[in-house]
């Protein structure tokens, strides 16, 4: 008896989960102030799979207050590849690509990539 499964919601990847319901790559990410950053313990989140929607059951006024109080997490790297990733990779909703490559290569595929 007890809980056998629960929905997991993340704005990142989830390694090692082979069963159950998971909603991944939610965007915009919490690290840039997306709504996932505003969720508190005990908040009710409704998942509507047919409509592909998540709804956080918190009044708009409360969400606005949480957004005002939200602080961006400090970067954990000041140099190297981790810093390059933190500072230049765009969110999943923008393709998770390097921002300095945006619009520079066009849309033509010059070779079979598979």
MOPAC internal coordinates of N, CA, C and O (Angstrom, degrees):
PM7 1SCF
backbone

  N    0.0000 0     0.00 0     0.00 0    0    0    0
  C    1.4357 1     0.00 0     0.00 0    1    0    0
  C    1.5162 1   109.73 1     0.00 0    2    1    0
  O    1.2310 1   120.71 1     1.08 1    3    2    1
  N    1.3040 1   116.25 1  -178.92 1    3    2    1
  C    1.4523 1   120.49 1  -178.71 1    5    3    2
  C    1.5133 1   110.96 1    95.53 1    6    5    3
  O    1.2310 1   121.07 1     9.79 1    7    6    5
  N    1.3061 1   115.56 1  -170.21 1    7    6    5
  C    1.4643 1   121.20 1  -178.37 1    9    7    6
  C    1.5157 1   109.28 1   -76.35 1   10    9    7
  O    1.2310 1   120.53 1   -54.41 1   11   10    9
  N    1.3103 1   116.59 1   125.59 1   11   10    9
  C    1.4626 1   121.52 1   178.01 1   13   11   10
  C    1.5241 1   111.63 1  -102.19 1   14   13   11
  O    1.2310 1   120.42 1   158.16 1   15   14   13
  N    1.3095 1   116.80 1   -21.84 1   15   14   13
  C    1.4593 1   120.69 1   179.91 1   17   15   14
  C    1.5239 1   108.69 1  -160.68 1   18   17   15
  O    1.2310 1   120.79 1   -23.66 1   19   18   17
  N    1.3009 1   116.10 1   156.34 1   19   18   17
  C    1.4555 1   121.89 1   172.06 1   21   19   18
  C    1.5173 1   107.04 1  -149.99 1   22   21   19
  O    1.2310 1   120.65 1   -25.08 1   23   22   21
  N    1.3026 1   116.36 1   154.92 1   23   22   21
  C    1.4565 1   120.97 1   177.67 1   25   23   22
  C    1.5229 1   108.52 1   -71.50 1   26   25   23
  O    1.2310 1   120.96 1   -46.70 1   27   26   25
  N    1.3145 1   115.77 1   133.30 1   27   26   25
  C    1.4631 1   121.44 1   174.73 1   29   27   26
  C    1.5208 1   107.55 1  -110.33 1   30   29   27
  O    1.2310 1   120.40 1   -47.15 1   31   30   29
  N    1.3246 1   116.84 1   132.85 1   31   30   29
  C    1.4635 1   122.55 1  -178.98 1   33   31   30
  C    1.5189 1   107.42 1  -123.37 1   34   33   31
  O    1.2310 1   120.65 1   -51.43 1   35   34   33
  N    1.3357 1   116.35 1   128.57 1   35   34   33
  C    1.4584 1   120.37 1  -177.53 1   37   35   34
  C    1.5272 1   110.20 1  -144.50 1   38   37   35
  O    1.2310 1   120.93 1   -27.31 1   39   38   37
  N    1.3197 1   115.83 1   152.69 1   39   38   37
  C    1.4591 1   119.92 1   173.72 1   41   39   38
  C    1.5287 1   110.39 1   -97.52 1   42   41   39
  O    1.2310 1   120.47 1  -166.64 1   43   42   41
  N    1.3115 1   116.70 1    13.36 1   43   42   41
  C    1.4572 1   121.02 1   178.95 1   45   43   42
  C    1.5106 1   111.68 1  -133.57 1   46   45   43
  O    1.2310 1   121.42 1    19.79 1   47   46   45
  N    1.3083 1   114.89 1  -160.21 1   47   46   45
  C    1.4605 1   121.30 1   177.61 1   49   47   46
  C    1.5202 1   108.72 1   -86.51 1   50   49   47
  O    1.2310 1   120.75 1   -15.82 1   51   50   49
  N    1.3257 1   116.18 1   164.18 1   51   50   49
  C    1.4571 1   120.15 1   178.33 1   53   51   50
  C    1.5272 1   107.58 1  -138.91 1   54   53   51
  O    1.2310 1   120.86 1   -82.26 1   55   54   53
  N    1.2918 1   115.95 1    97.74 1   55   54   53
  C    1.4518 1   120.80 1  -178.80 1   57   55   54
  C    1.5233 1   110.43 1   -83.93 1   58   57   55
  O    1.2310 1   120.70 1   -37.19 1   59   58   57
  N    1.3201 1   116.28 1   142.81 1   59   58   57
  C    1.4523 1   121.19 1   174.33 1   61   59   58
  C    1.5086 1   115.26 1    88.67 1   62   61   59
  O    1.2310 1   119.60 1  -177.61 1   63   62   61
  N    1.3187 1   118.36 1     2.39 1   63   62   61
  C    1.4573 1   120.70 1   178.42 1   65   63   62
  C    1.5185 1   108.16 1   -99.54 1   66   65   63
  O    1.2310 1   120.49 1   -68.41 1   67   66   65
  N    1.3187 1   116.66 1   111.59 1   67   66   65
  C    1.4579 1   120.88 1  -176.03 1   69   67   66
  C    1.5216 1   112.77 1  -108.18 1   70   69   67
  O    1.2310 1   119.59 1   178.57 1   71   70   69
  N    1.3044 1   118.39 1    -1.43 1   71   70   69
  C    1.4630 1   120.30 1  -179.10 1   73   71   70
  C    1.5207 1   108.81 1  -149.86 1   74   73   71
  O    1.2310 1   121.47 1   -13.09 1   75   74   73
  N    1.3053 1   114.79 1   166.91 1   75   74   73
  C    1.4585 1   119.89 1   175.36 1   77   75   74
  C    1.5140 1   112.21 1    90.82 1   78   77   75
  O    1.2310 1   121.71 1    -3.30 1   79   78   77
  N    1.3079 1   114.34 1   176.70 1   79   78   77
  C    1.4570 1   121.60 1  -176.41 1   81   79   78
  C    1.5181 1   109.69 1   -94.53 1   82   81   79
  O    1.2310 1   120.76 1   -54.03 1   83   82   81
  N    1.3247 1   116.16 1   125.97 1   83   82   81
  C    1.4609 1   121.20 1   179.01 1   85   83   82
  C    1.5208 1   109.33 1  -137.97 1   86   85   83
  O    1.2310 1   120.78 1   -43.02 1   87   86   85
  N    1.3148 1   116.11 1   136.98 1   87   86   85
  C    1.4606 1   123.00 1   173.81 1   89   87   86
  C    1.5212 1   105.26 1  -113.60 1   90   89   87
  O    1.2310 1   120.50 1   -66.59 1   91   90   89
  N    1.3375 1   116.64 1   113.41 1   91   90   89
  C    1.4595 1   120.96 1  -173.69 1   93   91   90
  C    1.5223 1   111.42 1  -116.92 1   94   93   91
  O    1.2310 1   121.16 1   -14.20 1   95   94   93
  N    1.3023 1   115.39 1   165.80 1   95   94   93
  C    1.4646 1   123.89 1   177.77 1   97   95   94
  C    1.5276 1   112.26 1    57.99 1   98   97   95
  O    1.2310 1   120.44 1  -142.58 1   99   98   97
  N    1.3357 1   116.76 1    37.42 1   99   98   97
  C    1.4602 1   121.20 1   176.05 1  101   99   98
  C    1.5307 1   107.65 1   -63.01 1  102  101   99
  O    1.2310 1   120.49 1   -45.41 1  103  102  101
  N    1.3129 1   116.67 1   134.59 1  103  102  101
  C    1.4587 1   118.81 1   179.21 1  105  103  102
  C    1.5212 1   109.79 1  -140.39 1  106  105  103
  O    1.2310 1   120.02 1   -25.40 1  107  106  105
  N    1.3297 1   117.56 1   154.60 1  107  106  105
  C    1.4581 1   126.00 1     1.18 1  109  107  106
  C    1.5327 1   111.89 1   -67.92 1  110  109  107
  O    1.2310 1   121.47 1   -29.88 1  111  110  109
  N    1.3151 1   114.79 1   150.12 1  111  110  109
  C    1.4518 1   122.03 1  -174.67 1  113  111  110
  C    1.5290 1   112.00 1   -65.82 1  114  113  111
  O    1.2310 1   121.52 1   -24.87 1  115  114  113
  N    1.3120 1   114.70 1   155.13 1  115  114  113
  C    1.4662 1   119.91 1   179.52 1  117  115  114
  C    1.5259 1   111.67 1   -64.69 1  118  117  115
  O    1.2310 1   119.83 1   151.19 1  119  118  117
  N    1.3316 1   117.92 1   -28.81 1  119  118  117
  C    1.4648 1   120.75 1  -178.42 1  121  119  118
  C    1.5208 1   112.87 1   -64.18 1  122  121  119
  O    1.2310 1   120.22 1   160.67 1  123  122  121
  N    1.3414 1   117.18 1   -19.33 1  123  122  121
  C    1.4641 1   119.35 1   177.42 1  125  123  122
  C    1.5257 1   111.12 1  -111.61 1  126  125  123
  O    1.2310 1   120.81 1  -165.09 1  127  126  125
  N    1.3224 1   116.05 1    14.91 1  127  126  125
  C    1.4581 1   120.22 1   175.79 1  129  127  126
  C    1.5107 1   115.26 1    93.60 1  130  129  127
  O    1.2310 1   120.24 1  -163.26 1  131  130  129
  N    1.3297 1   117.14 1    16.74 1  131  130  129
  C    1.4596 1   119.91 1   175.69 1  133  131  130
  C    1.5220 1   110.77 1   -60.83 1  134  133  131
  O    1.2310 1   120.49 1   -14.69 1  135  134  133
  N    1.3221 1   116.67 1   165.31 1  135  134  133
  C    1.4679 1   120.35 1  -175.01 1  137  135  134
  C    1.5225 1   113.62 1   -57.89 1  138  137  135
  O    1.2310 1   119.73 1   152.67 1  139  138  137
  N    1.3260 1   118.12 1   -27.33 1  139  138  137
  C    1.4618 1   119.87 1   178.77 1  141  139  138
  C    1.5323 1   111.24 1   -61.16 1  142  141  139
  O    1.2310 1   120.14 1   151.63 1  143  142  141
  N    1.3237 1   117.33 1   -28.37 1  143  142  141
  C    1.4709 1   121.44 1   177.94 1  145  143  142
  C    1.5222 1   111.89 1   -69.60 1  146  145  143
  O    1.2310 1   120.36 1   162.80 1  147  146  145
  N    1.3208 1   116.93 1   -17.20 1  147  146  145
  C    1.4618 1   121.19 1  -175.72 1  149  147  146
  C    1.5221 1   113.01 1   -95.50 1  150  149  147
  O    1.2310 1   120.22 1   177.21 1  151  150  149
  N    1.3300 1   117.19 1    -2.79 1  151  150  149
  C    1.4619 1   121.09 1  -179.17 1  153  151  150
  C    1.5253 1   109.60 1   -74.76 1  154  153  151
  O    1.2310 1   120.63 1   -45.83 1  155  154  153
  N    1.3189 1   116.40 1   134.17 1  155  154  153
  C    1.4660 1   122.88 1   176.37 1  157  155  154
  C    1.5207 1   109.35 1  -113.39 1  158  157  155
  O    1.2310 1   120.91 1   -22.94 1  159  158  157
  N    1.3253 1   115.86 1   157.06 1  159  158  157
  C    1.4655 1   119.94 1   174.67 1  161  159  158
  C    1.5210 1   109.37 1   -52.81 1  162  161  159
  O    1.2310 1   120.74 1   -45.55 1  163  162  161
  N    1.3145 1   116.19 1   134.45 1  163  162  161
  C    1.4533 1   121.26 1   177.90 1  165  163  162
  C    1.5167 1   114.61 1    93.06 1  166  165  163
  O    1.2310 1   119.57 1   167.68 1  167  166  165
  N    1.3415 1   118.42 1   -12.32 1  167  166  165
  C    1.4633 1   120.63 1   177.53 1  169  167  166
  C    1.5276 1   109.69 1   -67.09 1  170  169  167
  O    1.2310 1   120.67 1   -36.60 1  171  170  169
  N    1.3151 1   116.33 1   143.40 1  171  170  169
  C    1.4571 1   122.26 1   177.35 1  173  171  170
  C    1.5206 1   108.96 1   -92.77 1  174  173  171
  O    1.2310 1   120.83 1   -52.97 1  175  174  173
  N    1.3384 1   116.02 1   127.03 1  175  174  173
  C    1.4600 1   122.13 1   176.24 1  177  175  174
  C    1.5184 1   107.68 1  -118.07 1  178  177  175
  O    1.2310 1   120.77 1   -54.35 1  179  178  177
  N    1.3164 1   116.13 1   125.65 1  179  178  177
  C    1.4629 1   121.99 1   179.91 1  181  179  178
  C    1.5285 1   108.98 1   -98.27 1  182  181  179
  O    1.2310 1   120.83 1   -50.49 1  183  182  181
  N    1.3286 1   116.02 1   129.51 1  183  182  181
  C    1.4630 1   122.84 1   176.62 1  185  183  182
  C    1.5216 1   108.19 1  -106.92 1  186  185  183
  O    1.2310 1   120.44 1   -59.08 1  187  186  185
  N    1.3314 1   116.77 1   120.92 1  187  186  185
  C    1.4576 1   122.77 1   176.82 1  189  187  186
  C    1.5233 1   106.69 1  -115.94 1  190  189  187
  O    1.2310 1   120.60 1   -83.82 1  191  190  189
  N    1.3309 1   116.47 1    96.18 1  191  190  189
  C    1.4604 1   121.22 1  -174.92 1  193  191  190
  C    1.5283 1   112.25 1   -64.85 1  194  193  191
  O    1.2310 1   118.86 1   131.34 1  195  194  193
  N    1.3541 1   119.78 1   -48.66 1  195  194  193
  C    1.4685 1   118.39 1  -178.57 1  197  195  194
  C    1.5358 1   113.49 1   -56.95 1  198  197  195
  O    1.2310 1   120.41 1   144.99 1  199  198  197
  N    1.3303 1   116.81 1   -35.01 1  199  198  197
  C    1.4687 1   120.37 1  -179.70 1  201  199  198
  C    1.5251 1   112.76 1   -92.76 1  202  201  199
  O    1.2310 1   120.39 1   177.25 1  203  202  201
  N    1.3473 1   116.86 1    -2.75 1  203  202  201
  C    1.4724 1   122.62 1   179.88 1  205  203  202
  C    1.5252 1   110.91 1    55.48 1  206  205  203
  O    1.2310 1   121.05 1  -130.38 1  207  206  205
  N    1.3340 1   115.60 1    49.62 1  207  206  205
  C    1.4597 1   120.94 1  -177.10 1  209  207  206
  C    1.5170 1   111.73 1  -131.06 1  210  209  207
  O    1.2310 1   121.56 1   -34.36 1  211  210  209
  N    1.3180 1   114.62 1   145.64 1  211  210  209
  C    1.4560 1   123.38 1   167.65 1  213  211  210
  C    1.5187 1   106.62 1  -115.46 1  214  213  211
  O    1.2310 1   120.59 1   -41.07 1  215  214  213
  N    1.3276 1   116.48 1   138.93 1  215  214  213
  C    1.4658 1   119.58 1   177.48 1  217  215  214
  C    1.5203 1   108.99 1  -131.25 1  218  217  215
  O    1.2310 1   120.90 1   -58.15 1  219  218  217
  N    1.3150 1   115.88 1   121.85 1  219  218  217
  C    1.4579 1   122.84 1   176.65 1  221  219  218
  C    1.5219 1   107.37 1   -88.32 1  222  221  219
  O    1.2310 1   120.53 1   -66.05 1  223  222  221
  N    1.3246 1   116.59 1   113.95 1  223  222  221
  C    1.4670 1   121.55 1  -177.11 1  225  223  222
  C    1.5279 1   110.50 1   -81.89 1  226  225  223
  O    1.2310 1   121.53 1  -107.50 1  227  226  225
  N    1.3163 1   114.67 1    72.50 1  227  226  225
  C    1.4646 1   122.97 1   176.64 1  229  227  226
  C    1.5264 1   105.89 1  -135.06 1  230  229  227
  O    1.2310 1   119.58 1   -46.84 1  231  230  229
  N    1.3231 1   118.40 1   133.16 1  231  230  229
  C    1.4694 1   120.43 1  -179.36 1  233  231  230
  C    1.5353 1   111.91 1   -56.30 1  234  233  231
  O    1.2310 1   120.80 1   -34.22 1  235  234  233
  N    1.3373 1   116.08 1   145.78 1  235  234  233
  C    1.4644 1   121.73 1  -179.22 1  237  235  234
  C    1.5257 1   112.25 1   -54.47 1  238  237  235
  O    1.2310 1   120.38 1   141.23 1  239  238  237
  N    1.3262 1   116.88 1   -38.77 1  239  238  237
  C    1.4694 1   120.36 1  -179.50 1  241  239  238
  C    1.5302 1   110.68 1   -63.20 1  242  241  239
  O    1.2310 1   120.77 1   139.79 1  243  242  241
  N    1.3316 1   116.14 1   -40.21 1  243  242  241
  C    1.4703 1   120.74 1   178.55 1  245  243  242
  C    1.5230 1   110.36 1   -66.58 1  246  245  243
  O    1.2310 1   120.04 1   137.42 1  247  246  245
  N    1.3308 1   117.52 1   -42.58 1  247  246  245
  C    1.4686 1   120.47 1   178.11 1  249  247  246
  C    1.5255 1   110.76 1   -62.02 1  250  249  247
  O    1.2310 1   120.19 1   139.00 1  251  250  249
  N    1.3114 1   117.24 1   -41.00 1  251  250  249
  C    1.4599 1   121.03 1   178.78 1  253  251  250
  C    1.5245 1   110.45 1   -62.94 1  254  253  251
  O    1.2310 1   119.76 1   139.68 1  255  254  253
  N    1.3204 1   118.06 1   -40.32 1  255  254  253
  C    1.4654 1   121.62 1   177.38 1  257  255  254
  C    1.5290 1   110.65 1   -65.12 1  258  257  255
  O    1.2310 1   120.53 1   136.57 1  259  258  257
  N    1.3230 1   116.59 1   -43.43 1  259  258  257
  C    1.4688 1   120.07 1   177.96 1  261  259  258
  C    1.5260 1   110.63 1   -61.98 1  262  261  259
  O    1.2310 1   120.57 1   139.89 1  263  262  261
  N    1.3387 1   116.51 1   -40.11 1  263  262  261
  C    1.4679 1   120.08 1   179.64 1  265  263  262
  C    1.5335 1   110.56 1   -63.18 1  266  265  263
  O    1.2310 1   119.81 1   140.27 1  267  266  265
  N    1.3180 1   117.96 1   -39.73 1  267  266  265
  C    1.4663 1   121.90 1   178.36 1  269  267  266
  C    1.5224 1   111.21 1   -64.30 1  270  269  267
  O    1.2310 1   120.28 1   145.57 1  271  270  269
  N    1.3297 1   117.08 1   -34.43 1  271  270  269
  C    1.4628 1   121.89 1  -177.07 1  273  271  270
  C    1.5260 1   112.99 1   -87.04 1  274  273  271
  O    1.2310 1   120.26 1   168.36 1  275  274  273
  N    1.3399 1   117.11 1   -11.64 1  275  274  273
  C    1.4618 1   121.34 1  -175.46 1  277  275  274
  C    1.5231 1   110.79 1   -68.36 1  278  277  275
  O    1.2310 1   120.56 1   -41.88 1  279  278  277
  N    1.3246 1   116.53 1   138.12 1  279  278  277
  C    1.4579 1   122.38 1   176.27 1  281  279  278
  C    1.5196 1   108.85 1  -118.87 1  282  281  279
  O    1.2310 1   120.97 1   -47.45 1  283  282  281
  N    1.3167 1   115.74 1   132.55 1  283  282  281
  C    1.4625 1   120.30 1   178.07 1  285  283  282
  C    1.5248 1   108.96 1   -64.89 1  286  285  283
  O    1.2310 1   120.29 1   -46.49 1  287  286  285
  N    1.3463 1   117.05 1   133.51 1  287  286  285
  C    1.4638 1   118.93 1   178.83 1  289  287  286
  C    1.5321 1   110.91 1   -63.88 1  290  289  287
  O    1.2310 1   121.02 1   -34.70 1  291  290  289
  N    1.3069 1   115.65 1   145.30 1  291  290  289
  C    1.4648 1   120.61 1   178.66 1  293  291  290
  C    1.5239 1   110.01 1   -68.49 1  294  293  291
  O    1.2310 1   120.65 1   -38.13 1  295  294  293
  N    1.3289 1   116.36 1   141.87 1  295  294  293
  C    1.4659 1   120.98 1   176.25 1  297  295  294
  C    1.5226 1   108.77 1   -64.22 1  298  297  295
  O    1.2310 1   120.96 1   -38.62 1  299  298  297
  N    1.3256 1   115.77 1   141.38 1  299  298  297
  C    1.4631 1   119.42 1  -177.15 1  301  299  298
  C    1.5200 1   112.74 1   -96.95 1  302  301  299
  O    1.2310 1   120.29 1  -175.94 1  303  302  301
  N    1.3217 1   117.04 1     4.06 1  303  302  301
  C    1.4628 1   120.02 1   178.74 1  305  303  302
  C    1.5202 1   108.46 1  -145.18 1  306  305  303
  O    1.2310 1   120.73 1   -38.41 1  307  306  305
  N    1.3089 1   116.21 1   141.59 1  307  306  305
  C    1.4601 1   119.59 1   179.94 1  309  307  306
  C    1.5239 1   112.27 1  -111.03 1  310  309  307
  O    1.2310 1   120.26 1   174.16 1  311  310  309
  N    1.3335 1   117.10 1    -5.84 1  311  310  309
  C    1.4595 1   120.24 1   179.06 1  313  311  310
  C    1.5192 1   109.95 1  -158.08 1  314  313  311
  O    1.2310 1   120.69 1    -7.03 1  315  314  313
  N    1.3062 1   116.29 1   172.97 1  315  314  313
  C    1.4584 1   121.76 1   178.05 1  317  315  314
  C    1.5225 1   112.75 1    80.94 1  318  317  315
  O    1.2310 1   121.44 1    11.23 1  319  318  317
  N    1.3403 1   114.85 1  -168.77 1  319  318  317
  C    1.4588 1   120.56 1  -175.49 1  321  319  318
  C    1.5235 1   113.18 1   -65.12 1  322  321  319
  O    1.2310 1   119.96 1   144.78 1  323  322  321
  N    1.3226 1   117.68 1   -35.22 1  323  322  321
  C    1.4653 1   119.40 1   179.44 1  325  323  322
  C    1.5290 1   109.69 1   -65.36 1  326  325  323
  O    1.2310 1   120.13 1   138.79 1  327  326  325
  N    1.3092 1   117.35 1   -41.21 1  327  326  325
  C    1.4599 1   120.87 1   177.04 1  329  327  326
  C    1.5284 1   110.85 1   -64.65 1  330  329  327
  O    1.2310 1   120.40 1   137.84 1  331  330  329
  N    1.3303 1   116.84 1   -42.16 1  331  330  329
  C    1.4650 1   120.72 1   176.92 1  333  331  330
  C    1.5236 1   110.14 1   -58.52 1  334  333  331
  O    1.2310 1   120.41 1   136.16 1  335  334  333
  N    1.3184 1   116.82 1   -43.84 1  335  334  333
  C    1.4653 1   121.16 1   178.74 1  337  335  334
  C    1.5335 1   110.76 1   -62.41 1  338  337  335
  O    1.2310 1   120.53 1   129.44 1  339  338  337
  N    1.3184 1   116.58 1   -50.56 1  339  338  337
  C    1.4675 1   121.19 1  -177.96 1  341  339  338
  C    1.5267 1   111.28 1   -58.18 1  342  341  339
  O    1.2310 1   120.72 1   138.56 1  343  342  341
  N    1.3141 1   116.23 1   -41.44 1  343  342  341
  C    1.4618 1   120.42 1  -172.36 1  345  343  342
  C    1.5228 1   115.45 1   -89.03 1  346  345  343
  O    1.2310 1   119.52 1   165.11 1  347  346  345
  N    1.3426 1   118.53 1   -14.89 1  347  346  345
  C    1.4650 1   118.24 1  -173.65 1  349  347  346
  C    1.5235 1   115.74 1  -127.44 1  350  349  347
  O    1.2310 1   119.09 1   161.07 1  351  350  349
  N    1.3245 1   119.33 1   -18.93 1  351  350  349
  C    1.4615 1   119.35 1  -178.87 1  353  351  350
  C    1.5252 1   109.29 1   -79.74 1  354  353  351
  O    1.2310 1   121.52 1   -52.83 1  355  354  353
  N    1.3314 1   114.69 1   127.17 1  355  354  353
  C    1.4652 1   120.59 1  -179.10 1  357  355  354
  C    1.5266 1   109.79 1   -78.97 1  358  357  355
  O    1.2310 1   120.47 1   -14.96 1  359  358  357
  N    1.3176 1   116.70 1   165.04 1  359  358  357
  C    1.4555 1   122.27 1   179.79 1  361  359  358
  C    1.5198 1   112.81 1   -65.29 1  362  361  359
  O    1.2310 1   121.25 1   -14.95 1  363  362  361
  N    1.3281 1   115.21 1   165.05 1  363  362  361
  C    1.4629 1   121.16 1  -179.35 1  365  363  362
  C    1.5209 1   111.67 1   -59.26 1  366  365  363
  O    1.2310 1   120.19 1   145.87 1  367  366  365
  N    1.3178 1   117.24 1   -34.13 1  367  366  365
  C    1.4680 1   120.07 1   179.83 1  369  367  366
  C    1.5244 1   112.52 1   -68.82 1  370  369  367
  O    1.2310 1   120.27 1   168.16 1  371  370  369
  N    1.3317 1   117.09 1   -11.84 1  371  370  369
  C    1.4653 1   121.69 1   177.68 1  373  371  370
  C    1.5248 1   111.10 1  -113.77 1  374  373  371
  O    1.2310 1   120.13 1  -165.23 1  375  374  373
  N    1.3295 1   117.36 1    14.77 1  375  374  373
  C    1.4604 1   121.31 1   175.31 1  377  375  374
  C    1.5083 1   115.79 1    97.16 1  378  377  375
  O    1.2310 1   119.52 1   177.63 1  379  378  377
  N    1.3320 1   118.52 1    -2.37 1  379  378  377
  C    1.4672 1   123.07 1   178.99 1  381  379  378
  C    1.5267 1   111.78 1    53.07 1  382  381  379
  O    1.2310 1   120.52 1  -143.77 1  383  382  381
  N    1.3183 1   116.61 1    36.23 1  383  382  381
  C    1.4623 1   122.27 1  -179.63 1  385  383  382
  C    1.5259 1   109.13 1  -102.04 1  386  385  383
  O    1.2310 1   120.89 1    -9.53 1  387  386  385
  N    1.3075 1   115.90 1   170.47 1  387  386  385
  C    1.4596 1   121.14 1   176.29 1  389  387  386
  C    1.5269 1   109.00 1   -71.83 1  390  389  387
  O    1.2310 1   120.28 1   -50.41 1  391  390  389
  N    1.3134 1   117.08 1   129.59 1  391  390  389
  C    1.4674 1   119.46 1  -175.01 1  393  391  390
  C    1.5195 1   113.31 1   -63.06 1  394  393  391
  O    1.2310 1   119.69 1   150.96 1  395  394  393
  N    1.3349 1   118.19 1   -29.04 1  395  394  393
  C    1.4587 1   119.64 1  -178.66 1  397  395  394
  C    1.5269 1   112.97 1   -77.53 1  398  397  395
  O    1.2310 1   119.91 1   173.91 1  399  398  397
  N    1.3361 1   117.77 1    -6.09 1  399  398  397
  C    1.4649 1   121.17 1   175.23 1  401  399  398
  C    1.5237 1   111.92 1   -96.71 1  402  401  399
  O    1.2310 1   120.22 1   173.03 1  403  402  401
  N    1.2991 1   117.18 1    -6.97 1  403  402  401
  C    1.4628 1   121.94 1  -176.41 1  405  403  402
  C    1.5263 1   110.77 1   -57.19 1  406  405  403
  O    1.2310 1   121.69 1   -56.06 1  407  406  405
  N    1.3290 1   114.38 1   123.94 1  407  406  405
  C    1.4550 1   120.56 1   174.99 1  409  407  406
  C    1.5107 1   116.11 1    74.13 1  410  409  407
  O    1.2310 1   119.46 1  -175.32 1  411  410  409
  N    1.3300 1   118.64 1     4.68 1  411  410  409
  C    1.4606 1   119.26 1  -175.15 1  413  411  410
  C    1.5185 1   113.88 1   -94.40 1  414  413  411
  O    1.2310 1   119.40 1   164.38 1  415  414  413
  N    1.3273 1   118.74 1   -15.62 1  415  414  413
  C    1.4662 1   118.92 1  -174.93 1  417  415  414
  C    1.5170 1   114.03 1  -111.62 1  418  417  415
  O    1.2310 1   119.12 1   176.10 1  419  418  417
  N    1.3152 1   119.28 1    -3.90 1  419  418  417
  C    1.4541 1   120.40 1  -178.98 1  421  419  418
  C    1.5089 1   111.46 1    72.03 1  422  421  419
  O    1.2310 1   120.64 1    11.13 1  423  422  421
  N    1.3214 1   116.39 1  -168.87 1  423  422  421
  C    1.4631 1   119.88 1  -176.85 1  425  423  422
  C    1.5168 1   112.99 1  -114.20 1  426  425  423
  O    1.2310 1   119.72 1  -179.28 1  427  426  425
  N    1.3282 1   118.14 1     0.72 1  427  426  425
  C    1.4560 1   120.92 1  -178.65 1  429  427  426
  C    1.5264 1   110.50 1   -72.82 1  430  429  427
  O    1.2310 1   120.95 1   -46.23 1  431  430  429
  N    1.3366 1   115.80 1   133.77 1  431  430  429
  C    1.4604 1   121.10 1   174.37 1  433  431  430
  C    1.5130 1   106.25 1   -97.95 1  434  433  431
  O    1.2310 1   120.38 1   -64.69 1  435  434  433
  N    1.3321 1   116.88 1   115.31 1  435  434  433
  C    1.4627 1   120.70 1  -171.91 1  437  435  434
  C    1.5145 1   114.20 1   -88.09 1  438  437  435
  O    1.2310 1   119.80 1   169.82 1  439  438  437
  N    1.3270 1   117.98 1   -10.18 1  439  438  437
  C    1.4659 1   119.99 1   179.39 1  441  439  438
  C    1.5153 1   109.29 1  -151.17 1  442  441  439
  O    1.2310 1   121.02 1   -15.34 1  443  442  441
  N    1.3315 1   115.66 1   164.66 1  443  442  441
  C    1.4580 1   120.52 1   175.69 1  445  443  442
  C    1.5207 1   107.45 1   -76.45 1  446  445  443
  O    1.2310 1   120.49 1   -65.03 1  447  446  445
  N    1.3015 1   116.66 1   114.97 1  447  446  445
  C    1.4665 1   120.69 1  -175.57 1  449  447  446
  C    1.5172 1   113.40 1   -86.57 1  450  449  447
  O    1.2310 1   119.97 1  -178.51 1  451  450  449
  N    1.3207 1   117.66 1     1.49 1  451  450  449
  C    1.4588 1   118.95 1  -175.79 1  453  451  450
  C    1.4805 1   111.85 1  -112.05 1  454  453  451
  O    1.2310 1   120.10 1   180.00 1  455  454  453

